[in-house]
Amino acid sequence: MGSATGRGRRAQLHPGAWWLWALALGTAATRTTNPLLLALLITVSAYVVATRRPDTPWSRSYGAFVKLALAVIVIRLLFAIVLGSPIPGTHTLLTLPELPLPAWAQGIRLGGEVTAEALAFALYDGLRLATLLICVGAANALANPSRLLKSLPGALYEMGVAVVVALTFAPNLIADVQRLRAARRLRGRPDNGVRGLLQVGLPVLEGALERSVSLAAAMDARGYGRTAQVPPAVRRTTAALTLGGLLGVCAGTYGLLTAEGAAYGFPLLLAGLAAALAGLRLGGRRSPRTRYRPDRWDVRAWLVVASGVGVAALLALAAARDPAALHPGVVPLVAPTLPLWPAAAVLLGLLPAFVAPDPKEPS
């Protein structure tokens, strides 16, 4: 029994590898507005999710992120139609009644002409954000949140518990609502409308309260929140390294996302990551705890992370060398084309579908 369980755990990929892969694909999405490349990134993430997603409640969140991404695109287009766009255009699609605004609202327009150039710019911009959301949804569908909590450093243990509890509360809430609505339909009682919502909401809240009390009791029984005494100098050094490292990560990420800061962004990001990791290493002394069968970072995890980082690095290089291919213009309005070698770089993100273990196969 023990050996079978060990083989099953070794057959699972480290959850941190899935998050790093997905965040790397999201970083690649921020380097381009080409709708064909963005659609290819979405297809790559969807294929990996379809082939490597386990059959668990938290793995069904991918569809919700896809719906959220579609809503982002629709809202971005509605803003471009109603509020106008600074993009000049000559292809007028329709003309809305324009509302006069006071002098202090110069630069803002309600209604007026809606051009094809403005809609294309809004579509490209909204699709980029939607791709980033879908990549995050892929990480949520592939990575086990409880196993990810076990892999966090000791300094982030309390925060990780809060995040995992928050992420697991929503699926349980949805499952309770579906169970209660099915029970009411079997009894011939209404489950829609205001009356059905009120009669379903009270048992759902009662179950959430009972679950919270049980979780608090279990955490207290297992010594949650127990800390060790560390010297004041170590605490101050930990705070300085962690804060400085996080500031460096934020500044480096901003530099990578903007064309002006590409020169200093990557070195600053590496320095910030090194300082933050050192601070987290020191901060872990406050949280003495053991890990039962910790997840191992094996060769497959490195390959998954390398595939995502490769996609991000190659698209960043392509954006610097050929910005016109990765950022198609809308004035004049031209049809976007698919650049060959950036598209081949995006296909590198399919590697996890072949090297990661299949959760549907028996161990």
N, C-alpha and C positions, 0 to 999 in steps of 0.2 A: 504493500500500500504506500509506504513512504517513498520507495524508489519511483513508483508510477507518478506520484504527486511531484516529485523532483523533476522527472522528465517533462511533465506537463508545464511546469514553471520555466524550465530551460527552453521550451519550445515557444515561449512568448517573447515578443520583442520588448526592449526597455521602453517605457512610456515616454521618457524624455527624448528618445530618438524620433518618435512620431511628432512631438511638438517642435523640435528643431527643424525637421524636414518641412513641416507645414509653414512655420514662420519664414523659412528661407524661400519657399514658393511665394508667400505673401510679399516678401521683400522684392522678389523678382517682378511681381505685378506692379509695384510702385514705380518701376523703372521704365514703363512703357504705357502708352495709351492706344496702341494698335489693337483694334478689337479682335483681329484674327489671332494674335498672340495671346490675348487675355482669354479668348474662348478656348485656345489650346491648353492654357494653364488650368482652366476649370475642368476640361475633359480629362486631363492627367490626374488631377486630384479625385475626380469622381470615379475613375477607373480603379485607382488604388483603394478607395473606400469600398467600392463594390466587391473587390476581390479579397480584401484583408480585414473587413469589418467583422467583429465578433457579434454573436447574437445575444446582446445584452440590452437592458433598458437605456443606458446612457449612450449606446451606439446609434440610437435612432434620432439623435439630434441633428444629423446632417440635413435632413429634409427641412427642418425649421430654419437652419442657416440659409438654405437655398431660397426659401420664401422671403426671408429678411433681405437677402441680396436683391431679389426681384422688386421688393418694395422700395429699396434704396434707388434703383434705376428709375422707377416710376415717379418717385418724389422728385428726383433730380430733373426729370423732363418736365414735370408740372411747374417747378420753380422757373425753368427756362421759358416756359410758355406764358406764365402769369406775370412774373417779375421782369421778364426780358433778359437780355444777355449783352455784355459789352462786345461780343464778337460781331463785326460788321458782316453783312450778307446782302446778296443781290437776288437770291432765289426765295421770294416770298411765298409761303405756303398758305397762310390765312392772316387776316387782320382782325384783331379783337378790339372792342371799344376801349379806348384809353381814358383812364380817370385822371383828371388834373390834380396835381399835388402842390403843396405850398413851396415857397422858395427854399426853405431850409431842408427840403427833401430832394435836392438836386442830385442827379445820378441814379435815382430810383424811379422805375417806370412800372406802372400797372396797366397791363394790356398793350395794345399796339401791334406792330407787325411781328409775325413769327416766321423766321427764316430757316431754311434748311441747314445753313451753316451753324446757326445757334443750336439747333436740335442735335446736330452731329457732334458738336463740342460737348454738349451736356451728356449725350449718350456715352461718349468715350470716357468722360470724367466719372460718370456714375458706374460704368462697367468696371473701371479700375478699383473703385472702392468695393463693389460687389464681389470681385474676384478675391480681394483680401479677406472679406468676411467668409467666403466659401472655403478658403484655405484654413481659416481658424476653425470652421465647422468640421473640416476633415480631421483636424487634430482632436477635437472633442469626440468624434465618432470612433477614432482608432485607439486612443490612449485611455487606459483604465485610470480613473481619477484616484481611486484608493491606492493603487500601486504607485502612482505618481507622488502621492503624499508620502509614502514610505521612502521615496528616493530623494526627498527634499533635504537640504542640510538642516542641522539642528537649530540654527538661528531663525529659520523660517517655518519652524514646525507649527507654532500657534497660528500664524497667518495661513498656512496651508490647510490646517484643519478647518478654519472658518470658510475658506474657498471651497473645499471639497463638500462640506455640509451644505453650502449654498447651491452648489452644482447638483447635488443629489436630491435636494428638497423638491425642485420643480418636477422631475420625472415621477417621484412618489406622489406629488400632489395631483398630477394629471392622471396617474393610474387610479387614485382614489376617486376622482370625479367620474372616470369611465366606469368603474365598478359600481358606484352608487347609482349612476344613471341607468345602467343595465338592470340593476335590481329593481328600480322603480318601474321600468318598462315591463318587467316580468310580472309585477303586481298590478299592472294596468293603471299606474298613476302617471301624470304628466311629468316630463323631465325637461321641457323647454319653457321659455317665457320667464317672467319675473318670479312667479310662484314656484316653479321648478328650481330656479336658481337659488332662491332663499332656502328651500327645503333640502337642497343638496349641499349648500355652503356650510351650514352648521355642523353636520357630521364630518365634513372635510376638515374644518378648523379644529374640531375636537380630536380627530385623529392626528393632525399635525402637532397639537399640544401634547398629546400622549407620547408621540414619537420624540419630541424635544425633551420631555422629562426623562424618558428612558435613555436617551443619548447622554444627557447630563449626568445621570446616575452611573452609567457605564464608564464615562470619562473620569468621573471622580474616583470610582473604584480602581481604576487603572493608574492613578497617580498623575493625571493630566495637570500641567501647570507647575510641576515640581522643578525647581531651578537649583543650580549649584552656586556657591560663593566663588567669585573671581576677583582678582585684585583690581583696584580702581584704575590703574594704568592700562590694564588690558581692556577694560570697558571703554575708556576714552579712545584708545587706539582703534578698537573695533568700530566705534561710532564714526571716527574720522575716515577710516578706510571705506566703510560702507557708504556713507554719504558722498564722499568724494568720488568713489567708483560709480555710483548711480548717476551723479551729475555728469561724469565723463561718458557714461553710456548714452545718456540723453543727448548730450552735445554731439557725440560721434554719430548717433543714429540720424539726428537732424542733418549733419553734414553729408551723410550718405544719401539721404532723400532729396537733397538739393544739389543742383549742378555747381553752385558756387563753392560748396564746402566739400567737394569730392577729394580734394588734396589732403585735408586734415581729418576728414571724417573717420577713415579706417584706422589710422594710428591712435586717434583719441578713443575710438571704440575699444580697441584692444587694451589700451592702458586702463580705461574705466572698468572693463571686465576683470582684468587682473587684480585691481584694487578691491573691487566688490567681492570677488571670490576669496581674497585674503581676509577681508572683514567678516564674511560669512563663516570662514573656517575658524576664526577666533571666537566669533559669537556663538558657535556651536558648543563651546565649553559650558555655557549657561544651561544647556538642556541635555542632561545626561540621560540617554535612553539607548536601548538596544534595538536592533532590527532582526526580526525573525525571517530567515531565508531572504536576504536582500536580493533585488534584481541585479543581474550582472550585465555589464556593458560589453557585449561580445563583438565579433567581427561583423555580424549582420547589422548591428546598430550603427557601427561606423560607416558601413556602406550606405545605409539609408540616409544618414546625416550628410555624407559626402555628396550624394545625388542632389539633395536639396540645395546645399551650399554651392555646388557646381552650377546649377541653374541660375541662382542669384548672381554669382560672379560673372558668368558668361553674358547674361543680359545687361549687367552693369557695364561690362566692356563694350558690348554692342551699342549701348546708348551713348557711350562716349565717342565711339568711332563713327557711327552712322546714325545720328539722331533723327534724321528724316525718315528712316525706315521704321524706327520704334515709336515715333511721334508723328503720324501722318497729319498733314495740314488740312484745315477745313476752309481756308480762304487762300486760293480758290478751292472749291469743293471737289475733291478727287476721291476715287475709290481706293481704300487701303489695300495694300499688297502684303503677302506673307513673305518676309525675308527668310531665306533658306537656312542659313547656319544658326540664327537665333531660334528658329523653330526646332531645329535638331537639338539645340541645347535644352529647350523645354522638355523634349521627349526623354531627356536624361532623368527627369523626375519620375518616370515609370519604373525605375529600378526597384523600389520597394515592393512592387507587385510580384516580383520574381524572386527576390532574396529574403523577404520577410516570411515568417512561418504563417501557414494558413490556419486560422483559428477553428475552421470547420472540420479539419482532419483530426482524427483521434491520435493522441500522443502515444 
